[in-house]
């Protein structure tokens, strides 16, 4: 498994956008993303912070059902 880089919330949203996620709404500093798949809808919440903690980023990727490898390629 590749080591995840520390990224900002905006960069994480942009990378997830490349993987097919769309911004549905934003409330405060939290951006809600959704993606329509053949198994239904997959969603995740990304805090729009200057730097995301690695554990937070890992949790976001788990919610989005995206592997760290896919995410690192999308950066």
DSSP file (Angstrom, degrees, kcal/mol; ACC not computed):
  #  RESIDUE AA STRUCTURE BP1 BP2  ACC     N-H-->O    O-->H-N    N-H-->O    O-->H-N    TCO  KAPPA ALPHA  PHI   PSI    X-CA   Y-CA   Z-CA
    1    1 A X              0   0    0      0, 0.0     2,-0.1     0, 0.0     3,-0.0   0.000 360.0 360.0 360.0 130.2    0.0    0.0    0.0
    2    2 A X        -     0   0    0      1,-0.1     2,-0.4     0, 0.0    66,-0.0  -0.370 360.0-103.1 -72.5 153.0    1.5    3.4   -0.9
    3    3 A X        -     0   0    0      1,-0.1     2,-0.2    -2,-0.1    -1,-0.1  -0.616  38.2-123.8 -75.6 128.8    2.0    6.0    1.7
    4    4 A X        -     0   0    0     -2,-0.4     2,-0.2     1,-0.1    50,-0.1  -0.505  20.9-132.5 -74.6 139.6   -0.7    8.6    1.5
    5    5 A X        -     0   0    0     -2,-0.2     2,-0.5     1,-0.1    -1,-0.1  -0.592  24.3-105.9 -86.1 152.7    0.5   12.2    1.2
    6    6 A X        +     0   0    0     -2,-0.2     2,-0.3    45,-0.0    47,-0.1  -0.698  51.9 171.9 -76.5 125.0   -0.9   15.0    3.3
    7    7 A X        -     0   0    0     -2,-0.5    45,-3.0    45,-0.3     2,-0.1  -0.866  31.9-106.6-131.1 164.2   -3.2   17.0    1.1
    8    8 A X     >  -     0   0    0     -2,-0.3     4,-2.0    43,-0.2    42,-0.2  -0.407  34.8-108.1 -83.8 167.6   -5.7   19.8    1.6
    9    9 A X  H  > S+     0   0    0     40,-2.8     4,-2.4     1,-0.2     5,-0.2   0.879 119.1  54.4 -62.8 -38.4   -9.4   19.3    1.4
   10   10 A X  H  > S+     0   0    0     39,-0.4     4,-2.2     1,-0.2    -1,-0.2   0.904 108.9  47.6 -63.6 -41.5   -9.6   21.1   -1.9
   11   11 A X  H  > S+     0   0    0      2,-0.2     4,-2.5     1,-0.2    -1,-0.2   0.891 111.2  51.5 -67.4 -38.4   -7.1   18.8   -3.5
   12   12 A X  H  X S+     0   0    0     -4,-2.0     4,-2.5     2,-0.2    -2,-0.2   0.910 110.4  48.6 -63.5 -42.1   -8.9   15.7   -2.1
   13   13 A X  H  X S+     0   0    0     -4,-2.4     4,-2.0     2,-0.2    -2,-0.2   0.909 111.8  49.8 -63.7 -41.8  -12.2   17.0   -3.6
   14   14 A X  H  X S+     0   0    0     -4,-2.2     4,-1.5     2,-0.2    -2,-0.2   0.914 111.8  47.7 -63.6 -43.5  -10.5   17.5   -6.9
   15   15 A X  H  X S+     0   0    0     -4,-2.5     4,-0.8     1,-0.2    -2,-0.2   0.906 112.3  48.6 -65.8 -41.6   -8.9   14.1   -6.9
   16   16 A X  H  <>S+     0   0    0     -4,-2.5     5,-2.2     1,-0.2     3,-0.4   0.842 106.4  58.5 -67.0 -31.7  -12.2   12.4   -6.0
   17   17 A X  H ><5S+     0   0    0     -4,-2.0     3,-1.5     1,-0.2    -1,-0.2   0.874 101.5  54.3 -62.1 -37.5  -13.8   14.4   -8.8
   18   18 A X  H 3<5S+     0   0    0     -4,-1.5    -1,-0.2     1,-0.3    -2,-0.2   0.760 104.3  56.4 -66.5 -23.8  -11.4   12.8  -11.2
   19   19 A X  T 3<5S-     0   0    0     -4,-0.8    -1,-0.3    -3,-0.4    -2,-0.2   0.334 132.1 -89.5 -91.0   6.6  -12.7    9.4   -9.9
   20   20 A X  T < 5S+     0   0    0     -3,-1.5    16,-0.3     1,-0.3     2,-0.2   0.447  80.4 137.6 106.5   0.9  -16.3   10.3  -10.8
   21   21 A X      < -     0   0    0     -5,-2.2     2,-0.4    14,-0.1    -1,-0.3  -0.575  36.4-154.1 -82.7 144.5  -17.6   12.0   -7.6
   22   22 A X  E     -A   34   0A   0     12,-2.9    12,-2.3    -2,-0.2     2,-0.5  -0.921  22.2-113.4-117.0 142.7  -19.7   15.1   -7.9
   23   23 A X  E     +A   33   0A   0     -2,-0.4    10,-0.2    10,-0.2     3,-0.1  -0.647  34.2 177.0 -74.9 120.5  -20.1   17.8   -5.3
   24   24 A X  E     -     0   0A   0      8,-2.8     2,-0.3    -2,-0.5    -1,-0.2   0.886  58.4 -34.6 -91.4 -48.1  -23.7   17.7   -4.1
   25   25 A X  E     -A   32   0A   0      7,-1.2     7,-2.7     2,-0.0    -1,-0.4  -0.965  48.7-133.8-162.7 174.0  -23.6   20.4   -1.4
   26   26 A X  E     -A   31   0A   0     -2,-0.3     2,-0.5     5,-0.2     5,-0.2  -0.995   9.5-171.6-141.8 135.3  -21.5   22.1    1.2
   27   27 A X  E >   -A   30   0A   0      3,-2.3     3,-1.7    -2,-0.4     2,-0.4  -0.943  68.1 -47.0-128.4 110.5  -22.4   23.0    4.8
   28   28 A X  T 3  S-     0   0    0     -2,-0.5     0, 0.0     1,-0.3     0, 0.0  -0.537 123.6 -20.1  67.3-125.0  -19.8   25.1    6.5
   29   29 A X  T 3  S+     0   0    0     -2,-0.4    19,-4.5    -3,-0.1     2,-0.6   0.282 116.4  97.5 -99.7  11.3  -16.4   23.6    5.8
   30   30 A X  E <   -AB  27  47A   0     -3,-1.7    -3,-2.3    17,-0.3     2,-0.5  -0.894  56.4-159.6-107.8 123.0  -17.7   20.1    4.9
   31   31 A X  E     -AB  26  46A   0     15,-3.1    15,-3.0    -2,-0.6     2,-0.5  -0.851   7.7-149.4-100.1 129.2  -18.2   19.2    1.3
   32   32 A X  E     -AB  25  45A   0     -7,-2.7    -8,-2.8    -2,-0.5    -7,-1.2  -0.886  16.2-171.7-103.7 124.5  -20.5   16.3    0.5
   33   33 A X  E     -AB  23  44A   0     11,-2.8    11,-2.1    -2,-0.5     2,-0.3  -0.876   3.1-172.1-116.2 146.7  -19.7   14.2   -2.6
   34   34 A X  E     -AB  22  43A   0    -12,-2.3   -12,-2.9    -2,-0.3     2,-0.4  -0.972   7.0-168.3-137.2 152.6  -21.7   11.5   -4.3
   35   35 A X  E     - B   0  42A   0      7,-2.5     7,-2.9    -2,-0.3     2,-0.5  -0.991  19.1-135.7-141.1 131.5  -21.1    9.0   -7.1
   36   36 A X  E     + B   0  41A   0     -2,-0.4     2,-0.2   -16,-0.3     5,-0.2  -0.779  33.0 172.0 -88.3 123.6  -23.7    6.8   -8.8
   37   37 A X  E >   - B   0  40A   0      3,-3.3     3,-1.1    -2,-0.5    -2,-0.0  -0.700  49.9-100.4-122.1 176.0  -22.5    3.2   -9.3
   38   38 A X  T 3  S+     0   0    0      1,-0.2     3,-0.1    -2,-0.2    -2,-0.0   0.737 124.1  52.1 -69.7 -20.3  -24.1    0.0  -10.5
   39   39 A X  T 3  S-     0   0    0      1,-0.3     2,-0.3     0, 0.0    -1,-0.2   0.412 125.1 -90.3 -93.6   0.6  -24.5   -1.0   -6.8
   40   40 A X  E <   -B   37   0A   0     -3,-1.1    -3,-3.3     2,-0.0     2,-0.4  -0.913  69.7 -22.9 127.2-155.1  -26.2    2.3   -5.8
   41   41 A X  E     -B   36   0A   0     -2,-0.3     2,-0.4    -5,-0.2    -5,-0.2  -0.803  48.9-163.9-100.5 135.0  -25.0    5.6   -4.6
   42   42 A X  E     +B   35   0A   0     -7,-2.9    -7,-2.5    -2,-0.4     2,-0.3  -0.959  16.3 176.0-115.4 134.6  -21.6    6.0   -2.8
   43   43 A X  E     -B   34   0A   0     -2,-0.4     2,-0.3    20,-0.3    -9,-0.2  -0.909  12.3-177.7-136.3 163.5  -21.0    9.2   -0.8
   44   44 A X  E     -B   33   0A   0    -11,-2.1   -11,-2.8    -2,-0.3     2,-0.5  -0.982  22.0-130.0-155.1 161.3  -18.4   10.8    1.4
   45   45 A X  E     -B   32   0A   0     -2,-0.3     2,-0.5   -13,-0.2   -13,-0.2  -0.970  20.3-168.7-118.4 125.9  -17.8   13.9    3.4
   46   46 A X  E     -B   31   0A   0    -15,-3.0   -15,-3.1    -2,-0.5     2,-0.3  -0.962  17.7-136.4-118.1 120.2  -14.6   15.9    3.0
   47   47 A X  E     -B   30   0A   0     -2,-0.5     2,-1.8   -17,-0.2   -17,-0.3  -0.581  17.7-131.5 -72.6 135.8  -13.7   18.7    5.4
   48   48 A X        +     0   0    0    -19,-4.5     2,-0.2    -2,-0.3    -1,-0.1  -0.454  54.0 147.7 -87.5  64.8  -12.3   21.7    3.5
   49   49 A X        -     0   0    0     -2,-1.8   -40,-2.8     1,-0.1   -39,-0.4  -0.581  61.6-115.6 -99.5 163.0   -9.3   22.1    5.7
   50   50 A X  S    S+     0   0    0      1,-0.3     2,-0.3   -42,-0.2    -1,-0.1   0.867 104.2  12.1 -64.6 -36.5   -5.8   23.4    4.8
   51   51 A X  S    S-     0   0    0    -43,-0.2     2,-0.4   -42,-0.0    -1,-0.3  -0.966  74.5-143.7-145.5 126.7   -4.3   20.0    5.6
   52   52 A X        -     0   0    0    -45,-3.0   -45,-0.3    -2,-0.3     2,-0.1  -0.704  24.3-118.4 -89.2 138.1   -6.1   16.7    6.2
   53   53 A X     >  -     0   0    0     -2,-0.4     4,-2.5     1,-0.1     5,-0.2  -0.416  25.0-117.9 -67.8 151.2   -4.8   14.3    8.8
   54   54 A X  H  > S+     0   0    0      1,-0.2     4,-2.5     2,-0.2     5,-0.2   0.893 115.3  51.7 -61.0 -40.8   -3.8   10.9    7.3
   55   55 A X  H  > S+     0   0    0      2,-0.2     4,-2.0     1,-0.2    -1,-0.2   0.880 109.9  49.5 -63.6 -38.0   -6.4    9.1    9.4
   56   56 A X  H  > S+     0   0    0      2,-0.2     4,-2.3     1,-0.2    -2,-0.2   0.916 111.4  48.7 -65.7 -43.7   -9.1   11.5    8.2
   57   57 A X  H  X S+     0   0    0     -4,-2.5     4,-2.4     1,-0.2    -2,-0.2   0.902 110.3  51.4 -63.5 -41.2   -8.0   11.0    4.6
   58   58 A X  H  X S+     0   0    0     -4,-2.5     4,-2.0     1,-0.2    -1,-0.2   0.893 110.0  49.8 -61.8 -40.2   -8.0    7.2    5.1
   59   59 A X  H  X S+     0   0    0     -4,-2.0     4,-2.4     2,-0.2    -2,-0.2   0.892 109.2  51.6 -65.9 -40.4  -11.6    7.4    6.6
   60   60 A X  H  X S+     0   0    0     -4,-2.3     4,-2.3     1,-0.2    -2,-0.2   0.922 110.5  48.6 -61.2 -44.9  -12.7    9.5    3.6
   61   61 A X  H  X>S+     0   0    0     -4,-2.4     5,-2.5     1,-0.2     4,-0.7   0.861 109.8  52.2 -65.8 -35.1  -11.3    6.9    1.2
   62   62 A X  H ><5S+     0   0    0     -4,-2.0     3,-0.6     2,-0.2    -1,-0.2   0.917 110.7  47.8 -65.1 -43.4  -13.0    4.1    3.1
   63   63 A X  H 3<5S+     0   0    0     -4,-2.4   -20,-0.3     1,-0.2    -2,-0.2   0.905 114.7  45.8 -61.3 -41.6  -16.4    5.9    2.9
   64   64 A X  H 3<5S-     0   0    0     -4,-2.3    -1,-0.2    -5,-0.2    -2,-0.2   0.548 107.6-126.9 -80.6  -7.5  -15.9    6.5   -0.8
   65   65 A X  T <<5 +     0   0    0     -4,-0.7     2,-0.4    -3,-0.6    -3,-0.2   0.923  62.4 140.4  58.1  46.2  -14.8    2.9   -1.4
   66   66 A X      < -     0   0    0     -5,-2.5    -1,-0.2    -6,-0.1     2,-0.1  -0.963  50.0-128.9-119.3 135.2  -11.6    4.1   -3.1
   67   67 A X     >  -     0   0    0     -2,-0.4     4,-2.2     1,-0.1     5,-0.2  -0.488  22.0-117.8 -79.3 154.3   -8.3    2.5   -2.7
   68   68 A X  H  > S+     0   0    0      1,-0.2     4,-2.6     2,-0.2     5,-0.2   0.843 115.7  57.1 -58.6 -32.5   -5.3    4.6   -1.7
   69   69 A X  H  > S+     0   0    0      2,-0.2     4,-2.0     1,-0.2    -1,-0.2   0.934 107.1  46.7 -64.3 -45.9   -3.6    3.5   -5.0
   70   70 A X  H  > S+     0   0    0      1,-0.2     4,-1.6     2,-0.2    -2,-0.2   0.910 113.6  49.6 -61.4 -42.2   -6.5    4.9   -7.0
   71   71 A X  H  X S+     0   0    0     -4,-2.2     4,-1.0     1,-0.2    -2,-0.2   0.921 109.1  50.3 -64.4 -44.5   -6.5    8.1   -5.0
   72   72 A X  H  < S+     0   0    0     -4,-2.6     3,-0.3     1,-0.2    -1,-0.2   0.857 109.9  51.2 -64.7 -34.6   -2.7    8.6   -5.4
   73   73 A X  H  < S+     0   0    0     -4,-2.0    -1,-0.2     1,-0.2    -2,-0.2   0.845 106.6  55.0 -67.7 -33.4   -3.0    8.2   -9.2
   74   74 A X  H  <        0   0    0     -4,-1.6    -1,-0.2     1,-0.3    -2,-0.2   0.690 360.0 360.0 -75.6 -18.1   -5.8   10.7   -9.3
   75   75 A X     <        0   0    0     -4,-1.0    -1,-0.3    -3,-0.3    -2,-0.1   0.528 360.0 360.0 -66.2 360.0   -3.7   13.4   -7.6
